[in-house]
Amino acid sequence: MNFTEIAENRQSCRKYDAARMVEKEKLDRILATASLSPSACNGQPYQITVCMGEAAKKVAKATQGMGMNKFATDAPVLLVLSEMPYVATAALGAKVKKNDYRSIDIGILAAYITAEATAQGLGTCILGWLDDPKIREICGLDGAVRLVITLGYAAAEDPLRTKKRKSIPELVKTIED
């Protein structure tokens, strides 16, 4: 699959085949690709916590406040993306430029994870609706939890949907001098 095919096939999976586990080799490949994700000053100011079994069920429950993300319970793997401290040069840059590089870096990391998962034939959904203190407790984390990614095989009832996106002219502005 080339990158355009990955982008065309990647979607937020909201129905997982709970009986089908993610193979270790595929999970290892996703994590190896995640380690290649670019970050400010190559500092990788995040941690990926892999949750499976009962830990995954507990984390899933911590993303389901007010009836949200009910599908997360069926995902066999949940990846918790949490903040870690900046490296010194990125911390200085963030302070001087008043820019939250960690959030940017975590967003790029999530894109790498979901793209590689798609290439491996797996479904993902990026969850921002979550109970940070509860997930920190479950996973033994000090850093803020920013995202949770559900990971598994899409159920047959979750077919590829037509993407609704802005047109290129709505999305892109070109300036020529």
Buried (B, 14 or more C-beta within 10 A) or exposed (E): EEEEEBEEBBBBBBBBBBEBBBEEEBBEBBBEBBEEBEBBBEBBBBBBBBBBEEBBBBBBBBBBEEEEBEBBBBBBBBBBBBBBEBBEEBBEBBEEEEEEBBBBBBBBBBBBBBBBBBBBEBBBBBBEEBBBEBBBEBBEBEBBBBBBBBBBBBBEEBEEEEEEEEEEEEEEEEEEE
